[in-house]
């Protein structure tokens, strides 16, 4: 009887562990990819979502290669600041305007906004998990 219970617990434990690891398989794969592989995956996804032609795919490949080089340089210099990041986001948007059609650009911007919202939500979850608006103003807990 004890062996049956232990076996059942083992199966439940292994299955729950497997489920936890499947929560973010894409992110784990992205971290193991080279910058070129990530670029190819992004272009493939964008081609599917935005119906890119061959010329647009090639232009995006060049753009992402430039970004990868800039990112490597930034890692050496570290600290970046919000203003610099905002300027880079604006520069990326300007470059995308030159590559995409107006309809594609609208879809791309929508996708970027959704991605930004998900990222902010994840960052909020990491920093305090739901403590946002429930706290009293000024942090004073006495009433």
C-alpha positions in Angstrom: 0.0 0.0 0.0 2.8 2.4 0.9 4.5 1.7 -2.5 1.2 2.6 -4.3 0.9 5.9 -2.4 4.6 6.8 -3.1 4.2 5.9 -6.8 1.1 8.1 -7.0 2.8 11.0 -5.3 5.8 10.6 -7.6 3.5 10.7 -10.7 1.7 13.8 -9.4 5.0 15.5 -8.6 6.6 14.8 -11.9 3.5 15.9 -13.9 3.2 19.2 -11.9 6.9 19.9 -12.5 6.5 19.2 -16.2 3.6 21.7 -16.4 5.6 24.4 -14.6 8.4 24.0 -17.1 6.0 24.3 -20.1 4.8 27.7 -18.9 7.5 29.6 -20.8 9.1 27.3 -23.4 9.3 30.0 -25.9 11.3 32.3 -23.7 13.8 29.5 -22.8 14.3 28.7 -26.4 14.8 32.4 -27.3 17.5 32.7 -24.7 19.4 29.8 -26.3 19.2 31.2 -29.8 21.8 33.3 -31.5 20.9 36.8 -32.5 20.6 35.6 -36.1 18.2 32.8 -35.2 16.1 35.3 -33.1 16.0 37.6 -36.1 14.9 34.9 -38.5 12.2 33.8 -36.1 10.9 37.4 -35.7 10.9 37.9 -39.5 9.1 34.6 -40.0 6.4 35.6 -37.4 6.1 39.1 -38.9 5.9 37.7 -42.5 3.0 35.5 -41.3 1.2 38.3 -39.4 1.8 41.2 -41.8 2.1 39.3 -45.1 5.6 40.7 -45.9 7.1 40.5 -49.3 10.7 39.3 -50.0 12.1 42.9 -50.2 10.6 43.8 -46.8 11.9 40.6 -45.3 15.4 41.5 -46.5 15.1 45.0 -45.2 14.0 43.7 -41.8 16.9 41.3 -41.7 19.4 44.1 -42.2 17.6 46.3 -39.6 17.7 43.5 -37.0 21.3 42.8 -37.7 22.1 46.5 -37.1 20.1 46.3 -33.8 22.0 43.2 -32.7 25.3 45.0 -33.2 24.0 48.1 -31.3 22.8 45.9 -28.5 26.2 44.2 -28.2 27.9 47.6 -28.0 25.3 48.8 -25.4 26.1 45.7 -23.2 29.7 46.9 -23.0 28.6 50.4 -22.0 25.8 49.2 -19.6 23.5 51.9 -18.2 21.1 53.2 -20.8 18.4 55.4 -19.3 14.8 55.8 -20.2 15.4 58.7 -22.6 17.8 56.7 -24.6 15.5 53.8 -24.8 12.6 56.0 -25.9 14.8 57.6 -28.6 15.7 54.1 -29.9 12.1 53.1 -29.9 11.2 56.2 -31.9 14.1 55.5 -34.4 12.9 51.9 -34.8 9.3 53.2 -35.5 10.7 55.6 -38.1 12.6 52.8 -39.9 9.6 50.6 -39.8 7.5 53.3 -41.5 10.0 53.2 -44.4 9.7 49.4 -44.7 6.0 48.6 -44.0 2.9 49.7 -45.8 0.5 51.8 -43.7 -1.8 48.8 -43.0 1.2 46.7 -42.0 2.5 49.5 -39.8 -0.8 49.8 -38.0 -0.8 46.1 -37.3 2.8 46.2 -36.2 2.2 49.1 -33.8 -0.7 47.3 -32.3 1.4 44.2 -31.8 4.2 46.3 -30.2 1.6 48.0 -27.8 0.3 44.6 -26.7 3.8 43.3 -26.2 4.7 46.4 -24.1 1.6 45.9 -22.0 2.4 42.2 -21.3 6.0 43.2 -20.4 4.8 45.9 -18.0 2.4 43.5 -16.4 5.2 40.9 -15.9 7.4 43.6 -14.4 4.6 44.7 -12.1 4.1 41.1 -11.0 7.8 40.8 -10.2 8.0 44.0 -8.2 5.2 43.5 -5.8 2.4 41.4 -7.1 -0.7 43.4 -6.9 0.2 46.1 -4.3 -0.4 48.8 -6.9 -3.5 50.9 -6.0 -4.5 49.2 -2.8 -1.9 51.0 -0.7 -2.9 54.1 1.1 -1.5 57.4 -0.1 1.8 58.3 1.4 2.4 54.7 2.6 0.9 55.4 6.1 -0.8 52.3 7.4 -2.2 54.0 10.6 -5.9 55.0 10.6 
